[in-house]
Amino acid sequence: MCFMCFKTRMQGSQGQFPITQNVTVVEGGTANMTCRVDYNDNTSLQWSNPAQQTLFFGDKKALRDHRIELVRATSQELTIRINDVSLSDEGQYTCSLFTMPVKTTKAFLTVLGVPSRPEITGFTKPAMEGDEITLTCITSGSKPAANIRWFRNDKEVQGTTEVNATGKSFAVRSSLLFQVDKRDDGVAYTCSVEHVSLYKPYMTTEVLEVHYAPQLEITHSLIIPQEGQYFKLECVSIGNPIPEPVLWSKDGGELPDIERMIVEGRELTITTLNKTDNGTYRCEASNHVGTSFAEYILFVYDPNALGQRGPDHALIGGVVAVVVFITLCLIIVLGRYLARHKGTYLTHEAKGAEDAPDADTAIINAEGNHVHAEEKKEYFI
């Protein structure tokens, strides 16, 4: 498969030169080498390999290599095909036009070495929390050297890369060093190999398993436990492996009343609470990594005592409501008073003027109204 071609034409001082193309092909693919001239007077064209061995002279095969075959031979073109190309086929090929003197043009065949599929080493299953491990991704056979990238789930992380030449190809090694945390449990580490010869990267993935000690927490079914109520505690645990079994105790000893205190798996149920249940309850669990515990302090309330405190709260609430109401009333009264004395307005100043028979009478009536204006005030609030 040809990836890139660069057209070359060389002309000398006398006559024409053959026209060739540089060719790039993936290892294992097929390379077509073409040599042509614009015109020809029945002179022959010839292809030679980098070792200057004649491959074809016109339509005559000169080298016994079953991978090399003739595609086209005319007076103006000589095309040959190299099948199953290997890295050793890379080099400078020569097309010769047998005039006097012989004219030659070079064409370079580039062979891309395909990298091998990557392998990840260094996984210890399972890893222990706190361990320091090194993951190594290896690929070989690439030409030019392949590029390796690391991903933790979907996020890229940086590794340390080393490239070594092995003949005409390269071996690439990339290492990732880190300290294992419980958050690494179930995380996928992917090694991606990128190369010009690949349509899409080669990838390989390993999922890390991490063992870590348990972590416990106790949840409870009631916020204010009261005598006579049904009460449940649950020991919530995480750990790898899953910690089993869960052990319950009270005040450093065994549960005192197994008839009322029922243990089912991770749950402790007290069917009917009473004051004797007050104390510190502990759940404990372990796996091969370690042991952990969690504690809960239970205080059982007397429902009658809670009821007696109820009126006290109601009384306080009532007093607060009365104070707020009185304050609001004072604000309203004060606002009305200020608005009432903000200003006065005269009204009916011209009353009667509109009924006067003539202008003089109207003026007299209007002056009379002004005399009594102070007695006719209207207040607005």
C-alpha positions in Angstrom: 0.0 0.0 0.0 1.5 3.3 -1.1 1.2 6.1 1.5 3.2 8.9 -0.2 4.8 9.5 -3.5 7.2 12.2 -4.6 7.6 12.8 -8.3 11.1 13.2 -9.5 12.2 14.2 -12.9 15.8 14.7 -13.8 17.1 16.1 -17.1 20.6 16.0 -18.3 22.4 18.1 -20.9 21.9 15.5 -23.5 18.6 13.8 -24.1 15.9 12.9 -21.6 16.1 11.2 -18.3 13.6 8.6 -16.9 10.9 9.7 -14.6 10.4 7.8 -11.3 8.5 8.1 -8.0 9.6 7.7 -4.4 7.4 5.1 -2.7 6.5 4.4 0.9 4.9 1.1 1.9 4.0 -0.8 5.0 6.0 -3.9 5.8 4.2 -6.9 4.4 2.4 -4.7 1.8 2.9 -4.3 -2.0 5.1 -1.7 -3.7 4.7 -0.7 -7.3 7.9 0.9 -8.9 7.2 2.8 -12.1 9.7 4.2 -14.6 8.7 6.0 -17.7 9.9 8.3 -20.5 8.0 10.9 -22.5 9.2 9.4 -25.8 11.5 6.5 -26.8 13.3 5.3 -29.9 13.1 1.6 -28.9 15.8 1.8 -26.3 15.3 -0.4 -23.2 14.4 0.5 -19.6 15.8 -1.4 -16.6 15.1 -1.6 -12.9 17.9 -2.4 -10.3 17.7 -2.9 -6.6 19.8 -1.1 -3.9 22.4 -3.8 -4.3 22.6 -2.9 -8.0 21.2 -6.2 -9.0 19.1 -6.1 -12.2 15.4 -6.9 -11.5 13.9 -6.5 -14.9 15.5 -5.5 -18.2 12.5 -4.6 -20.3 10.1 -7.5 -20.0 12.9 -9.9 -19.1 13.1 -10.9 -15.4 16.7 -11.0 -14.3 16.6 -11.8 -10.5 15.0 -14.9 -9.2 12.8 -13.6 -6.5 9.2 -14.9 -6.5 8.0 -11.7 -4.8 9.0 -9.5 -7.7 6.7 -9.5 -10.8 6.2 -7.5 -14.0 3.2 -5.2 -14.2 3.8 -3.4 -17.5 6.6 -3.2 -20.0 6.3 -0.8 -23.0 8.8 1.4 -24.9 7.8 4.3 -22.6 7.1 2.5 -19.3 8.5 -0.2 -17.0 6.5 -1.0 -13.9 7.3 -3.8 -11.5 5.6 -5.0 -8.3 7.3 -6.1 -5.1 5.0 -8.3 -2.9 5.3 -8.9 0.8 7.8 -6.1 1.2 10.2 -6.5 4.1 12.5 -4.0 5.9 15.4 -5.3 3.9 13.8 -4.1 0.7 14.2 -0.5 1.7 16.7 1.6 -0.2 17.5 3.4 -3.4 16.3 1.7 -6.6 17.6 2.8 -10.1 15.8 3.1 -13.4 18.2 3.1 -16.4 17.4 4.3 -19.9 19.9 2.6 -22.3 20.8 5.4 -24.6 24.3 6.6 -25.3 25.3 7.5 -22.7 23.0 5.6 -20.3 20.6 7.9 -18.4 19.6 6.9 -14.8 17.1 8.2 -12.2 16.8 7.1 -8.6 13.6 6.2 -6.6 13.7 5.6 -2.9 11.6 2.8 -1.4 10.7 3.5 2.3 9.4 0.6 4.3 7.4 1.3 7.5 7.9 -1.3 10.3 4.6 -2.2 11.9 4.8 -2.2 15.7 3.7 -5.4 17.5 0.7 -5.3 19.7 1.6 -3.9 23.2 1.9 -6.0 26.3 1.6 -4.8 29.9 3.7 -6.4 32.6 4.2 -5.6 36.3 0.6 -6.3 37.5 0.4 -8.2 40.8 -3.1 -9.5 41.4 -4.1 -8.4 43.9 -2.0 -5.4 44.8 -2.0 -4.2 48.4 -2.9 -0.6 49.4 0.4 1.3 49.9 2.4 -0.9 47.6 4.6 0.7 44.9 4.3 -0.9 41.6 5.7 -0.4 38.1 3.6 -1.1 35.0 5.6 -1.6 31.8 4.3 -1.5 28.2 6.4 -3.0 25.5 6.1 -3.0 21.7 8.7 -4.0 19.1 9.3 -4.0 15.3 8.3 -0.4 14.6 10.1 1.8 12.1 10.3 4.6 12.8 10.0 4.2 16.6 6.4 4.0 17.8 4.9 6.4 20.4 3.4 5.0 23.7 0.8 6.7 25.7 -0.7 5.7 29.1 -4.3 6.3 30.3 -5.8 5.9 33.8 -9.4 5.2 32.8 -10.0 8.0 30.3 -7.4 10.4 31.7 -3.8 10.4 30.2 -1.0 10.0 32.6 2.8 10.4 31.9 5.2 7.4 31.7 8.9 7.1 31.2 9.8 5.9 27.6 12.9 4.1 26.4 13.7 3.4 22.7 16.2 0.8 21.6 17.3 0.0 18.0 17.1 -3.7 17.0 18.5 -4.0 13.5 16.4 -1.8 11.2 13.5 -1.5 13.6 12.9 -0.3 17.1 11.8 -1.7 20.5 9.9 0.8 22.7 9.3 0.4 26.4 7.3 2.8 28.6 7.0 2.5 32.4 4.5 3.9 34.9 5.5 4.1 38.5 2.9 4.8 41.3 1.9 4.0 44.8 -1.3 2.0 45.0 -4.3 3.5 46.8 -7.7 2.0 47.5 -9.1 4.4 44.9 -7.1 2.4 42.3 -9.3 -0.6 42.9 -11.1 -1.4 39.7 -9.2 1.3 37.7 -8.4 0.4 34.1 -4.8 1.2 32.9 -4.4 1.3 29.1 -1.3 1.3 27.0 -1.8 2.9 23.6 0.7 2.4 20.7 0.6 5.0 17.9 2.4 4.7 14.6 2.3 6.1 11.1 1.6 2.6 9.7 -1.5 2.2 11.8 -5.0 3.4 10.9 -5.8 3.5 14.7 -3.7 2.9 17.7 -3.0 -0.6 19.2 -4.4 -0.7 22.8 -4.2 -3.1 25.7 -5.9 -2.7 29.1 -5.4 -4.2 32.5 -7.8 -3.6 35.4 -6.0 -3.2 38.8 -7.4 -5.0 41.8 -6.4 -3.5 45.2 -7.0 -5.1 48.6 -7.4 -2.8 51.5 -8.5 -2.8 55.1 -12.2 -2.3 56.1 -13.7 1.1 56.8 -16.9 1.0 58.9 -19.7 3.4 59.8 -22.9 2.9 61.9 -26.2 4.3 60.8 -29.3 4.4 63.0 -33.1 4.4 62.3 -34.2 7.0 64.9 -32.9 10.5 65.6 -34.4 10.6 69.2 -34.8 7.0 70.4 -37.6 6.6 73.0 -38.6 3.9 75.4 -40.8 1.3 73.8 -39.7 2.1 70.2 -38.3 -0.3 67.6 -34.7 0.6 66.9 -32.2 -0.5 64.3 -28.4 0.0 63.9 -26.6 -1.0 60.6 -22.8 -1.4 60.2 -22.0 -0.1 56.8 -18.6 -1.4 55.6 -16.3 -1.1 52.6 -13.1 -3.1 52.1 -11.6 -5.5 49.7 -12.1 -8.4 50.2 -15.5 -7.6 51.7 -15.1 -7.8 55.5 -17.0 -10.7 57.0 -18.5 -11.3 59.5 -19.6 -8.2 61.5 -19.4 -8.6 65.2 -21.6 -6.5 67.6 -20.8 -5.7 71.2 -22.1 -3.3 74.0 -19.8 -1.5 76.4 -16.9 -3.8 75.6 -18.9 -7.0 76.2 -21.4 -9.2 74.7 -25.0 -8.0 73.9 -26.8 -8.4 77.2 -30.3 -9.3 76.0 -30.3 -11.5 73.0 -34.1 -11.9 73.0 -34.6 -8.2 72.4 -31.3 -7.6 70.6 -31.4 -9.4 67.3 -28.3 -9.6 65.0 -29.0 -10.3 61.3 -25.9 -9.9 59.1 -24.8 -6.3 59.5 -27.9 -5.1 61.3 -28.6 -5.0 65.1 -32.2 -4.6 66.0 -33.6 -3.8 69.4 -37.3 -4.7 69.4 -38.4 -2.6 72.4 -36.1 0.1 73.8 -35.7 0.8 77.5 -33.3 2.7 79.7 -31.1 -0.4 80.2 -30.1 -0.2 76.5 -28.1 3.0 77.1 -24.5 2.6 76.3 -21.8 2.3 73.6 -22.4 -0.1 70.8 -19.5 -1.3 68.6 -19.4 -3.1 65.3 -16.2 -4.8 64.2 -15.2 -6.4 60.9 -11.9 -7.7 59.4 -10.4 -9.1 56.3 -6.9 -10.5 55.6 -5.5 -6.9 55.3 -6.7 -5.6 58.6 -9.4 -5.0 61.2 -11.6 -1.9 61.8 -14.5 -0.9 64.1 -17.1 1.9 64.5 -19.1 3.0 67.6 -22.5 4.5 68.4 -23.6 5.9 71.8 -27.2 5.2 72.5 -29.3 7.3 74.9 -33.0 6.3 75.3 -35.3 9.1 76.1 -38.4 9.0 78.4 -41.4 9.9 76.2 -43.3 11.4 79.2 -40.4 13.7 79.9 -40.3 14.8 76.3 -44.1 15.5 76.6 -43.7 17.7 79.7 -41.2 19.9 78.0 -43.6 20.4 75.2 -45.7 23.2 76.9 -42.5 25.1 77.8 -41.7 25.4 74.2 -45.2 26.4 73.3 -45.2 29.1 76.0 -42.0 30.5 74.7 -43.4 30.5 71.2 -46.5 32.3 72.3 -44.6 35.1 74.1 -42.5 35.6 71.0 -45.6 35.9 68.8 -47.2 38.5 71.1 -44.1 40.6 71.2 -43.9 40.6 67.4 -47.6 41.5 67.1 -47.3 44.5 69.4 -44.2 45.7 67.6 -46.0 45.6 64.3 -49.0 47.5 65.7 -46.7 50.3 67.0 -45.1 50.7 63.7 -48.4 51.0 61.9 -49.8 53.6 64.4 -46.6 55.7 64.2 -46.8 55.6 60.3 -50.4 56.8 60.3 -49.6 59.6 62.7 -46.7 60.9 60.6 -48.7 60.7 57.4 -51.6 62.6 58.9 -49.5 65.6 60.0 -47.5 65.8 56.8 -49.6 68.8 55.4 -53.0 70.4 55.0 -54.9 71.4 51.9 -57.5 74.2 51.2 -60.7 73.1 49.4 -63.8 74.8 48.1 -61.9 78.1 47.6 -63.9 79.1 44.6 -67.2 77.6 45.6 -70.0 80.0 44.5 -68.0 81.9 41.9 -69.3 79.8 39.2 -73.0 80.7 40.1 -72.4 84.5 40.2 -74.4 86.6 37.7 -71.5 88.8 36.7 -67.8 89.2 37.2 -68.0 91.6 40.1 -70.2 89.3 42.1 -67.9 86.3 41.3 -64.9 88.2 42.7 -66.7 89.1 45.9 -67.9 85.5 46.4 -64.3 84.3 45.9 -62.9 86.7 48.5 -65.5 85.6 50.9 -64.5 82.0 50.4 -60.8 82.9 51.2 -61.9 84.4 54.5 -63.3 81.1 55.7 -60.5 79.0 54.1 -58.9 78.2 57.4 -62.2 76.7 58.6 -62.3 74.3 55.6 -59.3 72.1 55.8 -59.2 68.6 54.5 -56.7 66.1 55.9 -55.3 63.3 53.8 -53.6 60.2 55.2 
